[in-house]
């Protein structure tokens, strides 16, 4: 074993990576694991009991090892590593300052395209409120595309005074750029500076007797004042900094990140880790490298409760990402200490909420076992629903709940492949067979499967489960709406009589919640497919015709009926339609009878 720096990957008996670590000295680090008590009950010992093999990757420097560790954690999602699982779900506000006529829009991807990005926003509602405010105060263009297309007539936004209409050369470039600067001031947390500038503009407009302009600026000041009232100002220097607070309760860890820009708290993020095996310095190192590796804006100062592992090395990596020096601060007094305490209090509150949820679930799960006559606690429940319209656009939807909470990373949609006629039983059989075959391969089965339906649907599920040998490995229930006076009925395989629960029973409410969620999840995709099908045009089936050429044909010939009746010569006159494509279109609507297969006369 080498003494070089590098990364090691621990794998279980199936070859799945369960832990990724880095080391300055690979031999010394891996040897240290042999001194762990293999029969112990601590988290490291439990992890080591599952390790079958390990793999090492040698790097030239510790910095390379740190970067590679972060990349491998992101790739393999190991069970025992700290993973920031929800980074991709947060929206950003994008200002396309690199364009001649910049736009303001929402995005979920941060690209290296020269635009300015703000966020991510933990609350999408707060993000949309900010966007709507800025759109109302600063009428930038909202049309798609980085290149502005000239138009003969402005769109509806210009008529509603929500756009300066640069597309018809109606906008003053200087005034437009000033608006972009004002938007950036708001998003950078410098709203108070902008309000002072606007007061000056309002006074100047009033002195010039331009009272209409003065009134517009006055309304902008009033709208911005409301947002300033909602912002939390931090005492101390007006700097850009992020504050990381860690809270522990038993084996669980909560981490809160407060984003401070220009002295104002403009956002926060919360992460929960059920039972990490690492100590706080290692946790901080993994969190910092993953959090900022995802193109999160790196501030010049980062407040931490304790020094992270490999502090100087991590500071070098973050400084390279930022393009300037990054400092770690460990406040012990003053305003910075209060900010750190605020982050830790938020983390402690998250742990309390998780603990209450867990206690509530334990009580509910025990009630489910008793009232539904289950053999085990249903820690993970999955529910299946089928959505279709006369067999068309058929979709199977599977939702998962873990400890009573929606587990959306395990939600699945299934497009029905073998049927296009209305047969819910056969569709359910197809989806269940696909689900259980994959579950057997990956050893990933729920504790309880709930089907939306009565005895018929439950019997289909039982037949498929028996054929695949999984029937005894999980619990089975069906939930069906009966006549209004009878309410909901619960069915179990092999039982003649249904289980009837009182309308106010919490067990019934939970089963109904899961069933309704599967229906919502399925009907969303089904409606999208149905809408797409109803909007489809025969032109979409013509080889060589895309959205642009379809639009051009409809614009120049007026309708699908005229396109069908057009000659090859008339089709060729349409811009972008050559002779070969014109013949293809004409042949599609007027197939050669000689090329068709002969019809039977019997």
C-alpha positions in Angstrom: 0.0 0.0 0.0 1.4 3.4 -1.0 1.9 6.4 1.3 0.8 8.8 -1.5 -2.3 11.1 -1.2 -5.4 9.8 -2.9 -9.0 8.7 -2.6 -10.4 5.4 -1.4 -13.8 3.8 -2.2 -15.4 1.2 0.1 -17.8 -1.3 -1.6 -20.3 -3.8 -0.2 -20.7 -7.4 -1.4 -22.8 -6.2 -4.4 -20.0 -3.8 -5.6 -22.0 -0.7 -4.5 -19.9 2.2 -3.3 -21.0 2.9 0.3 -18.3 5.4 1.4 -15.7 7.6 -0.3 -12.8 9.2 1.6 -9.6 11.1 0.9 -6.3 10.8 2.7 -2.9 12.6 2.8 -1.4 9.2 3.4 -3.6 6.3 2.0 -1.7 3.6 3.8 -2.0 5.3 7.2 -5.7 6.2 6.8 -6.7 2.7 5.7 -4.6 1.0 8.4 -6.5 3.1 11.0 -9.7 1.4 10.1 -8.2 -2.0 11.1 -8.0 -0.7 14.6 -11.8 -0.3 14.8 -13.7 -2.7 17.0 -15.4 -4.9 14.4 -18.0 -6.1 16.9 -18.8 -2.5 18.1 -22.1 -0.7 17.7 -20.8 2.7 16.6 -21.6 3.9 13.1 -18.1 3.4 11.7 -18.1 -0.2 12.9 -21.5 -0.9 11.4 -20.2 0.6 8.1 -17.0 -1.5 8.1 -19.0 -4.7 8.8 -20.7 -4.2 5.3 -17.4 -3.5 3.5 -16.3 -6.3 1.2 -13.7 -4.7 -1.0 -12.1 -1.3 -1.4 -10.5 0.6 -4.3 -7.9 3.4 -4.2 -7.1 6.2 -6.6 -3.7 7.8 -6.2 -3.4 11.6 -6.8 -0.4 13.9 -7.1 -1.5 16.3 -4.4 -4.0 16.6 -1.5 -5.9 19.3 -3.5 -6.5 16.8 -6.3 -7.7 14.3 -3.8 -10.2 16.7 -2.2 -11.6 17.7 -5.7 -11.8 14.0 -6.7 -13.5 13.0 -3.5 -16.2 15.6 -4.1 -16.7 14.4 -7.6 -17.0 10.7 -6.6 -19.4 11.5 -3.8 -21.6 13.3 -6.3 -21.3 10.4 -8.8 -21.9 7.4 -6.5 -24.1 9.0 -3.8 -22.6 6.7 -1.1 -24.8 5.7 1.8 -22.4 6.8 4.6 -21.2 10.1 3.1 -22.6 13.6 3.7 -24.7 14.4 0.5 -26.5 17.6 -0.2 -29.3 15.9 -2.0 -31.6 18.9 -2.7 -29.2 21.4 -4.4 -30.7 20.8 -7.8 -34.3 21.7 -6.7 -33.8 25.4 -6.0 -34.6 28.1 -8.5 -32.3 31.0 -9.5 -32.9 34.4 -10.9 -30.9 35.1 -14.0 -30.1 38.5 -15.5 -28.6 38.1 -19.1 -26.2 41.1 -18.8 -24.2 39.7 -21.7 -27.0 40.3 -24.2 -27.6 43.6 -26.1 -31.1 43.8 -24.6 -30.8 41.9 -21.3 -33.7 39.8 -19.8 -34.8 38.9 -16.3 -35.9 35.3 -15.9 -36.0 32.2 -13.7 -33.7 29.2 -14.2 -32.6 26.1 -12.4 -29.2 25.8 -14.1 -26.1 28.0 -13.6 -24.1 28.2 -16.8 -20.8 29.8 -17.5 -22.4 32.2 -20.1 -21.5 35.6 -18.7 -25.0 36.2 -17.2 -25.5 37.2 -13.5 -27.2 34.6 -11.3 -28.8 35.2 -7.9 -30.0 32.6 -5.4 -30.7 29.8 -5.1 -34.0 30.6 -3.4 -35.1 28.0 -0.8 -38.7 29.3 -1.3 -39.9 29.3 -4.9 -42.8 31.6 -3.7 -40.3 34.2 -2.5 -38.4 33.9 -5.8 -41.5 34.5 -7.9 -42.6 37.4 -5.7 -39.2 39.0 -6.3 -39.5 38.4 -10.1 -43.0 39.8 -10.3 -42.0 42.9 -8.4 -39.0 43.5 -10.6 -41.0 42.9 -13.8 -43.6 45.4 -12.6 -41.0 48.1 -11.7 -38.6 47.6 -14.6 -40.2 46.6 -17.9 -37.5 44.6 -19.6 -38.2 42.4 -22.6 -39.6 38.9 -21.8 -39.4 37.3 -25.3 -37.2 34.2 -25.6 -33.8 34.1 -27.3 -30.6 35.9 -26.7 -30.8 37.6 -30.1 -33.7 40.1 -30.4 -35.8 39.5 -33.5 -37.2 42.5 -35.2 -41.0 42.7 -35.3 -43.4 44.8 -37.3 -45.7 45.2 -34.3 -45.0 45.0 -30.6 -46.4 42.3 -28.4 -49.1 42.6 -25.8 -46.5 43.3 -23.1 -45.7 46.6 -24.7 -49.4 47.6 -24.9 -49.7 46.8 -21.2 -46.6 48.9 -20.5 -44.7 45.9 -19.3 -42.0 46.1 -22.0 -40.1 49.0 -23.6 -40.4 47.1 -27.0 -36.8 47.2 -28.3 -38.1 44.7 -31.0 -39.7 47.7 -32.8 -36.8 50.1 -32.0 -39.0 51.8 -29.4 -36.5 51.6 -26.5 -33.8 54.0 -25.5 -30.6 51.9 -25.0 -29.3 54.2 -22.2 -32.6 54.0 -20.3 -32.7 50.3 -20.8 -29.2 49.8 -19.3 -30.1 52.0 -16.4 -33.0 49.7 -15.6 -30.7 46.7 -15.7 -28.3 48.4 -13.2 -31.2 49.1 -10.9 -32.4 45.5 -11.0 -28.9 44.3 -10.1 -28.8 46.7 -7.2 -32.0 45.2 -5.8 -30.8 41.6 -6.3 -27.4 42.4 -4.7 -29.2 43.6 -1.6 -28.5 47.3 -2.3 -32.2 48.4 -2.3 -31.6 51.2 0.1 -29.0 52.7 -2.3 -31.5 52.4 -5.1 -34.2 54.1 -3.1 -31.8 57.1 -2.5 -31.1 57.3 -6.3 -34.8 57.1 -7.1 -35.6 59.9 -4.6 -33.1 62.1 -6.5 -34.8 61.1 -9.9 -38.2 61.9 -8.5 -37.1 65.4 -7.3 -35.4 66.1 -10.6 -38.6 65.1 -12.5 -40.7 67.3 -10.3 -38.5 70.3 -10.8 -38.8 69.8 -14.6 -42.6 69.7 -14.2 -42.6 66.1 -15.4 -45.2 65.0 -12.8 -46.1 61.8 -14.6 -42.6 60.5 -14.5 -42.3 61.7 -10.8 -45.4 59.7 -10.0 -44.0 56.5 -11.6 -40.8 56.9 -9.6 -42.8 57.5 -6.4 -44.6 54.2 -7.0 -41.3 52.4 -7.5 -40.0 53.8 -4.2 -43.2 52.7 -2.3 -42.9 49.1 -3.8 -39.2 48.8 -2.8 -39.9 50.1 0.7 -42.2 47.1 1.3 -39.4 44.7 0.4 -36.9 46.6 2.6 -39.3 46.1 5.6 -39.1 42.4 5.1 -35.3 42.1 5.0 -33.3 41.1 8.0 -30.3 43.4 8.5 -27.3 42.0 10.3 -25.4 44.2 12.7 -21.8 44.7 11.8 -19.9 45.3 8.6 -21.9 45.3 5.3 -20.1 42.4 3.7 -20.9 39.4 1.6 -20.6 36.2 3.7 -22.1 32.8 4.3 -22.6 31.5 7.8 -22.7 27.7 8.5 -24.3 26.5 11.7 -24.3 22.8 12.9 -26.7 21.3 15.4 -26.8 17.8 16.8 -29.5 15.7 18.5 -28.5 12.2 19.3 -27.2 10.7 16.0 -28.9 13.3 13.7 -27.2 16.4 12.4 -28.8 19.6 10.9 -26.9 22.2 9.0 -28.2 25.7 8.3 -26.6 28.1 5.8 -27.4 31.8 6.1 -26.5 33.9 3.0 -25.6 37.5 3.9 -25.2 40.0 1.0 -24.2 43.6 1.7 -25.1 43.2 5.4 -28.6 41.7 4.7 -29.7 38.1 5.1 -31.1 37.3 1.7 -31.5 33.5 1.9 -31.1 30.4 4.0 -30.7 26.7 3.3 -31.3 23.7 5.6 -29.9 20.2 5.3 -30.6 17.2 7.5 -28.4 14.1 7.9 -29.9 11.2 9.8 -26.8 9.5 11.1 -23.5 10.7 9.6 -20.4 8.7 10.6 -18.0 11.6 10.4 -17.2 14.3 13.0 -18.0 18.0 12.6 -14.7 19.1 10.9 -15.1 16.3 8.2 -18.8 17.1 7.8 -17.9 20.8 7.2 -15.3 19.9 4.6 -17.6 17.6 2.6 -20.5 20.2 2.8 -18.3 23.1 1.8 -16.8 21.3 -1.2 -20.1 20.0 -2.4 -22.1 23.2 -1.8 -19.7 25.5 -3.7 -18.7 22.9 -6.3 -22.2 23.2 -7.7 -21.4 26.7 -9.0 -22.8 28.4 -5.9 -21.4 31.9 -5.5 -18.5 31.9 -3.2 -18.3 34.9 -0.8 -15.0 36.3 0.5 -15.9 35.4 4.1 -17.3 32.1 5.5 -18.3 31.9 9.1 -17.9 28.4 10.7 -18.5 27.0 14.2 -15.1 25.1 14.1 -12.2 24.7 11.7 -12.9 22.2 8.9 -10.6 19.3 8.1 -7.7 20.4 5.8 -8.6 24.0 6.3 -5.8 25.6 4.3 -6.3 23.1 1.4 -10.1 23.8 1.3 -9.5 27.6 1.4 -7.2 27.3 -1.7 -9.8 25.3 -3.6 -12.6 27.8 -2.8 -10.4 30.7 -3.6 -9.8 29.3 -7.1 -13.5 28.9 -7.6 -14.2 32.5 -6.5 -11.3 34.0 -8.3 -10.2 35.8 -5.2 -9.2 35.1 -1.6 -11.7 33.3 0.7 -11.3 33.5 4.5 -12.7 31.1 7.1 -13.8 32.9 10.3 -14.6 31.3 13.7 -16.3 34.1 15.7 -16.3 34.0 19.4 -18.0 37.3 20.2 -19.8 40.3 18.6 -22.3 40.5 15.7 -20.6 37.6 13.8 -21.1 35.3 16.8 -24.8 36.3 17.0 -25.1 35.4 13.3 -23.6 32.0 13.9 -25.9 31.4 16.9 -28.9 32.3 14.6 -27.8 29.6 12.1 -27.4 27.0 14.9 -30.8 27.9 16.3 -32.4 27.3 12.9 -30.7 23.9 12.7 -31.9 23.0 16.2 -35.5 23.9 15.2 -35.2 21.7 12.2 -34.1 18.8 14.4 -37.0 19.4 16.8 -39.5 19.3 13.8 -37.9 16.1 12.6 -38.2 14.5 16.0 -41.9 15.5 16.3 -42.5 14.0 12.9 -40.8 10.8 13.8 -42.7 10.5 17.1 -46.0 11.1 15.2 -45.1 8.5 12.6 -44.2 5.9 15.2 -47.6 6.3 16.9 -49.4 6.1 13.5 -47.4 3.1 12.3 -48.3 1.1 15.4 -51.9 2.0 14.9 -51.7 0.8 11.3 -50.3 -2.5 12.4 -53.1 -3.0 14.9 -56.1 -1.8 12.9 -55.0 -3.3 9.5 -53.7 -6.5 11.0 -50.2 -6.1 9.5 -47.2 -8.4 10.3 -44.7 -5.5 10.2 -44.5 -1.8 10.5 -45.0 -0.1 7.0 -41.9 2.0 7.1 -42.1 2.5 3.3 -45.4 2.5 1.5 -45.9 2.6 -2.3 -49.2 3.2 -4.1 -50.1 2.4 -7.7 -52.7 4.2 -9.8 -53.6 3.8 -13.6 -54.8 6.9 -15.6 -56.1 6.6 -19.2 -58.8 7.8 -21.5 -60.5 4.9 -23.2 -57.1 3.2 -23.2 -55.2 6.1 -24.8 -52.3 7.9 -23.2 -52.3 5.3 -20.4 -50.0 6.0 -17.5 -49.1 4.1 -14.4 -48.1 6.2 -11.4 -46.2 4.9 -8.4 -45.6 7.1 -5.4 -43.6 6.3 -2.3 -43.9 7.4 1.3 -41.1 6.9 3.9 -42.1 7.2 7.6 -45.3 8.9 6.5 -43.6 11.6 4.3 -43.6 11.7 0.5 -40.3 10.3 -0.8 -40.3 12.0 -4.2 -37.0 10.6 -5.4 -38.7 7.2 -5.6 -41.8 8.4 -7.5 -42.1 6.7 -10.9 -44.2 7.1 -14.1 -44.8 4.1 -16.3 -45.9 4.5 -19.9 -48.2 1.5 -20.7 -46.5 -0.3 -23.6 -48.6 -3.4 -24.4 -52.2 -2.0 -24.6 -54.1 0.8 -26.2 -57.6 -0.5 -25.2 -59.4 0.2 -21.9 -58.3 -2.7 -19.6 -57.2 -1.4 -16.2 -56.4 -4.9 -14.9 -54.0 -5.7 -17.7 -52.4 -2.3 -17.4 -51.9 -2.7 -13.7 -50.4 -6.2 -14.2 -47.9 -4.7 -16.7 -46.8 -2.0 -14.4 -46.5 -4.3 -11.3 -44.5 -6.8 -13.2 -42.0 -4.1 -14.4 -41.8 -2.7 -10.8 -41.2 -6.0 -9.1 -38.7 -7.3 -11.6 -36.6 -4.2 -11.1 -37.2 -4.3 -7.3 -35.9 -7.9 -7.2 -32.8 -7.0 -9.2 -32.0 -4.0 -7.0 -33.3 -5.5 -3.7 -35.5 -2.5 -3.4 -39.1 -3.5 -2.4 -41.5 -1.6 -0.2 -43.0 -2.8 3.1 -46.6 -2.2 2.0 -48.1 -1.9 -1.5 -51.4 0.0 -1.7 -53.4 -0.3 -4.9 -56.2 2.1 -5.9 -59.1 -0.3 -6.2 -61.0 -3.1 -4.6 -60.8 -6.9 -4.7 -60.3 -7.1 -8.5 -57.2 -4.9 -8.5 -55.8 -6.5 -5.4 -56.2 -10.0 -7.0 -54.2 -8.8 -10.0 -51.4 -7.6 -7.7 -51.5 -10.9 -5.8 -51.2 -13.0 -9.0 -48.2 -11.0 -10.3 -46.5 -11.1 -6.9 -47.0 -14.9 -6.6 -45.6 -15.4 -10.1 -42.5 -13.4 -9.2 -42.1 -14.8 -5.7 -42.5 -11.6 -3.8 -46.0 -12.0 -2.3 -44.7 -13.0 1.1 -42.1 -10.3 1.2 -44.5 -7.4 1.7 -47.9 -6.4 2.9 -50.8 -5.7 0.5 -53.8 -3.5 0.7 -56.5 -2.1 -1.7 -58.5 1.1 -1.0 -61.7 1.7 -2.9 -64.5 4.3 -2.8 -67.8 2.5 -2.2 -71.4 4.0 -2.1 -71.6 7.4 -0.5 -73.1 6.1 2.7 -70.4 3.4 3.1 -67.4 5.6 2.4 -63.9 4.1 1.9 -63.3 0.3 2.1 -59.9 -1.3 2.8 -59.3 -4.8 1.3 -56.6 -7.4 2.1 -55.8 -10.5 0.0 -57.6 -13.7 1.0 -60.1 -11.9 3.3 -63.7 -12.0 2.3 -64.8 -9.0 4.3 -63.4 -5.5 3.9 -62.0 -3.4 6.7 -64.1 -0.4 7.5 -62.5 2.5 9.4 -64.3 5.5 10.9 -64.2 8.6 8.6 -62.1 10.5 11.2 -59.6 7.6 11.7 -56.0 8.8 11.2 -55.0 5.5 9.5 -57.7 6.0 6.9 -56.7 9.6 6.4 -53.1 8.6 5.7 -54.1 5.8 3.2 -56.4 8.3 1.5 -53.6 10.9 1.4 -51.2 8.4 -0.3 -53.9 7.2 -2.7 -54.8 10.8 -3.7 -51.2 11.7 -4.2 -50.7 8.7 -6.6 -53.8 9.9 -8.5 -52.5 13.5 -8.7 -49.1 12.3 -9.8 -50.5 10.1 -12.6 -53.2 12.5 -13.8 -50.6 15.3 -14.3 -48.6 13.3 -16.9 -51.8 11.9 -18.4 -53.2 15.4 -19.0 -49.9 16.5 -20.5 -49.8 13.5 -22.9 -53.5 14.1 -23.8 -52.9 17.8 -24.4 -49.9 17.0 -26.6 -51.9 14.5 -28.6 -54.8 16.9 -29.1 -52.4 19.6 -30.3 -50.6 17.3 -32.7 -50.8 18.0 -36.4 -50.4 15.7 -39.4 -47.5 17.9 -40.4 -45.6 16.6 -37.4 -45.5 13.1 -39.1 -44.0 14.4 -42.4 -40.3 13.5 -42.6 -38.2 16.7 -42.7 -40.8 19.0 -41.2 -39.9 20.6 -37.9 -41.5 23.3 -35.9 -40.0 26.2 -37.9 -41.0 24.8 -41.3 -44.4 23.8 -40.0 -44.9 27.4 -38.9 -43.7 28.8 -42.2 -46.1 26.5 -44.2 -49.1 27.6 -42.1 -48.2 31.3 -42.3 -47.8 31.4 -46.1 -50.5 28.9 -47.1 -52.9 29.8 -44.3 -54.3 26.4 -43.1 -53.7 22.7 -43.1 -56.5 22.3 -45.7 -54.7 24.5 -48.2 -51.4 22.7 -47.5 -53.1 19.4 -48.4 -54.6 20.8 -51.6 -51.3 22.6 -52.7 -49.4 21.4 -55.7 -45.7 20.6 -55.6 -45.0 24.0 -57.3 -47.0 25.9 -54.7 -45.2 24.1 -51.9 -41.8 25.0 -53.4 -42.7 28.7 -53.2 -42.8 28.6 -49.4 -39.5 29.9 -47.9 -37.3 27.0 -46.8 -39.2 24.3 -48.7 -37.0 22.8 -51.5 -38.1 20.6 -54.4 -37.4 17.3 -52.6 -39.2 18.3 -49.4 -42.2 19.7 -51.5 -42.4 16.3 -53.2 -42.3 14.5 -49.8 -45.1 16.7 -48.4 -47.3 16.2 -51.5 -46.7 12.4 -51.5 -47.6 12.3 -47.8 -51.0 13.7 -48.4 -51.5 12.2 -51.8 -49.9 8.7 -51.7 -49.3 6.9 -55.0 -52.0 4.2 -55.3 -49.5 2.0 -57.1 -47.3 2.0 -54.0 -50.1 0.9 -51.7 -50.5 -2.8 -50.9 -53.4 -4.4 -52.8 -56.6 -4.7 -50.9 -58.3 -8.1 -50.4 -61.4 -8.8 -52.5 -62.6 -11.6 -50.4 
